[in-house]
Amino acid sequence: MSNIHKRQDGAVPLHNMPTQLENAMDTLIKIFHHYSGKEGDKYKLNKGELKQLLTSELTDFLSCQKDPQLVDKIMKDLDTNKDNEVDFNEFVILVAALTVACNDFFEEQLKQKEIGNDK
């Protein structure tokens, strides 16, 4: 949990409990920094670190993919400044794009369910 909500004694006042969205943001930051900096720049993911993050944290997404070059393609697409590393801003773009795709799939499933219920 972020230190934003903690008092000096470490307790978290009930009225300052983080929201689900704040927890999600905190988790996103912690996951990125857990994998970044094991080699090289500690604030960026190199190709190996990105692959480890993807295989550990997005297991279902990767298991559906058949392209052996997928990590290379993701790295190339994300690395907008062409430094062969993915910084946090570039990483968030991936998470946002995957989240949008998941939402699109979810909405399509809901629409199909509604069509089925109208029959």
C-alpha positions in Angstrom: 0.0 0.0 0.0 1.2 3.5 -0.8 2.5 5.7 2.0 -0.1 8.3 1.0 -2.7 6.9 3.3 -0.5 6.0 6.3 0.0 8.1 9.4 3.4 8.4 11.0 2.6 5.5 13.3 2.0 3.3 10.2 -1.8 3.0 10.8 -4.2 3.7 8.0 -7.2 5.8 9.1 -10.5 4.2 8.0 -11.6 7.3 6.2 -8.4 7.2 4.2 -8.6 3.6 3.1 -7.5 3.4 -0.5 -10.1 2.8 -3.1 -10.0 -0.1 -5.5 -8.7 2.1 -8.2 -5.9 3.5 -5.9 -5.0 -0.1 -5.0 -4.9 -1.0 -8.7 -2.6 1.9 -9.5 -0.4 0.9 -6.5 -0.2 -2.6 -7.7 0.7 -1.6 -11.3 3.6 0.5 -10.0 4.8 -2.2 -7.6 4.7 -4.9 -10.4 6.6 -2.7 -12.8 9.4 -1.9 -10.3 9.5 -5.6 -9.1 10.7 -6.6 -12.6 12.6 -3.4 -13.6 16.2 -2.8 -12.9 17.4 -6.4 -12.3 19.8 -5.6 -15.1 20.8 -2.1 -16.2 18.5 0.9 -15.5 16.5 0.2 -12.4 13.6 2.4 -13.7 13.2 0.5 -17.0 12.6 -2.9 -18.3 15.0 -4.5 -20.8 13.8 -7.2 -23.1 14.5 -10.0 -20.7 12.8 -8.2 -17.8 9.7 -7.4 -20.0 9.5 -11.1 -21.0 9.7 -12.2 -17.4 7.0 -9.7 -16.4 4.7 -10.8 -19.3 5.1 -14.5 -18.7 4.6 -14.1 -14.9 1.9 -11.5 -14.8 0.0 -12.0 -18.1 0.1 -15.7 -18.3 -3.3 -16.2 -19.9 -2.6 -13.5 -22.5 0.6 -15.1 -23.5 -0.7 -18.6 -23.5 -3.2 -17.7 -26.2 -0.5 -16.3 -28.5 1.2 -18.4 -31.1 3.8 -15.9 -32.3 7.3 -16.7 -31.0 8.3 -13.2 -31.8 5.6 -11.6 -29.7 7.8 -10.2 -26.9 10.1 -8.7 -29.6 7.1 -7.1 -31.3 5.7 -5.8 -28.0 9.1 -4.4 -27.1 9.4 -2.6 -30.5 5.9 -1.2 -30.3 6.3 0.0 -26.7 9.8 1.4 -27.0 8.7 4.8 -28.5 12.0 6.5 -27.6 14.0 3.6 -29.2 16.4 3.1 -26.2 15.8 -0.7 -26.2 14.1 -0.5 -22.8 10.5 0.1 -21.7 10.0 2.8 -19.1 6.9 3.1 -16.9 5.1 5.4 -19.2 5.6 3.0 -22.1 4.6 0.1 -19.9 1.3 1.8 -18.9 0.4 2.1 -22.6 0.6 -1.7 -22.9 -1.6 -2.2 -19.8 -4.1 0.4 -21.1 -4.3 -1.2 -24.5 -4.8 -4.7 -23.0 -7.4 -3.3 -20.6 -9.3 -1.7 -23.5 -9.2 -5.0 -25.5 -10.5 -6.9 -22.4 -13.3 -4.4 -22.0 -14.2 -4.6 -25.7 -14.4 -8.4 -25.3 -16.5 -8.1 -22.1 -18.9 -5.7 -23.8 -19.3 -8.0 -26.8 -20.0 -10.9 -24.4 -22.7 -8.8 -22.7 -24.3 -7.8 -26.0 -24.4 -11.5 -27.1 -26.0 -12.4 -23.8 -28.6 -9.6 -24.2 -29.4 -10.8 -27.8 -29.8 -14.3 -26.4 -32.2 -13.1 -23.7 -34.3 -11.2 -26.2 -35.2 -14.3 -28.2 
